[in-house]
Amino acid sequence: MGKFLFYRLLQAVFVIIVVTLIVSFTIRLTGDPAVMLSQGSGSVTEADLEMIREALGLNQSFAAQYVQFIQGLVVGDMGRSFVGGAPVMDLISRALPATLWLAFASLAVSIVVSIPLGIKAATSRGTWVDQLIRIVSLVGLSFPNFWLAIMLVLLFSIVLGWLPPSGMSGIASFIMPAATMGIILTATNVRLVRTTMLDTLRSQYIMVARAKGLSNTVVLYKHALRNCAIPLITYFGLQFGGLLGGIVVVERVFNWPGLGSLAFDAVAARDYPVLQGVITVLAMMIIVINLLVDIAYGLVDPRVRKE
């Protein structure tokens, strides 16, 4: 087990280095922060721009800037924002809870909806109910998240006036963002639950449980679903990591004060430290989730440890 953990941790470190290197390089192709910061200041000379670059440390080579970023990352310092000068860690620590809460709410919506629908589709295999659930899930999978978010705002905020259109101001403000992400996740999860349940329902112990006279609810939820739990929990965990990385557009549509909005603003302002910090934190969280899933697999199935 020790060797298994060592190699997984080594892979995690390698991925973080690759991700931060790619992000640090590509963001510098988007434009000059000195030009962005000097806009609206009247006539600006090249000497003025050079002074701004020197103050921000942009006059150094890319290699020097990257090494400096990694050195700061090791001690928990991601530098300061080019816009306002606030520490990047402070900005991220304020925005991270909003993103995590939205991700948890979206995943909860998906789990609550997809498990009953997936079980119903599996137990009604080949019937019109099964076909309807599969068609609806396919339609849900086809919706772009930004389009669905805009449609929900138009319907429930503009037309009906039931829900706040943007911001994080209470439980009601969670409904539309969580539903947007949850519906798209549900489309995939329903099919996963259905497939897993179909395999489980063919098992001999399920036939024995039915022969004992146990109710259909007990057989499905206490026996069959419990034995489906390992692959489902693993997939849901990986989905949570994917949510953190793919929630940027939804946060922007709903003006959600999370990491997605912070990253979007950083891109617009060419704020290198903030964008590097946000993407690094998201990458590290996804890597940690994947690492925990790998460890759980290694504990459950010894064969995985040998890979």
C-alpha positions, 0 to 999 in steps of 0.5 A: 500500500505504501508503494501505491500511495507513493506513486499516486502522490508522485503523479499528483505532484507531476500533474500540478507542475504540468498544469501550473506550467501550461497555465503560466505560459498560456496566460502570458499570450493573452496580452500585456497587463501593463497596457490594461492597467494604464488604460484611462490614464491619458497619454502613456509612454513606453517608459511608463509601461516599462515602469509598470512591468518592473513593479509587477515583476513582468520584466523578468524572464518567464522561467524566473517568474514561474520559479518564483510562483512555484517557490511561493506556492510551496509556502502558501503564497501566490502573490498579489493581484495586479488589480488592487494589490490584494493577496491572491490567497485572500481572494481565493479563500473568500471565493472558494466557499461559494464555489464549494457550496454550489458544487455540493448543492448541484451534486445533491440535486443530481443524486436525489433525482438520478437514483430513483429515476435510474432504479425505476428505469432498471426495474421497468426495462424495455417498457415505455417508462424506461424509454421515456426516462432514457430519452429525457436523460439524453435531452438533458445531456444535450443542453449547454449549461450556459443556455439552460442557465439563461433559460431558467433566469428568463423563466423564473426571474424575468417572467415569473419573478419567483427567484433572484436572478443573480448573486448569493443572498440565501437559499433561494439563490441556490436553486437555479444555479444548482438546478442548472448543473444538477440537471446536466449531471442527472442526465449522465447519472441516470444512465449510470444508475440504470446500467449498474442496477441492471447488472446487480438485479441479475445477481443470485443474492437478489433472487434469494432476497425475493424468494424470502418474500422481502418487499420490492422496496427492501430488495431494491434500496437495501440490497441492490442499491447498497451493492451498487454503492461503490462504483456510484460513490466513486463516479459521484466523487469524480463528478464533484471534481469535474464540477469544480472545474466546469462551473465557471460559465454557470457562476458567470451567468448567475453572478455567483461570487465564486472561483469561476467569477474570480477567474473570469474577471482575472482573464479580462484584466490580465491578472496573472497571479489571480488566474494562476492561483485559481486554476492551481487551487482547482487543479489541486482539489481535483487531484486530491479528489482523484487521489482519494478515489484511487486510495479508496479503490486500493483499499477495496480492491487489492488488485488496483494497488499492483497497477 
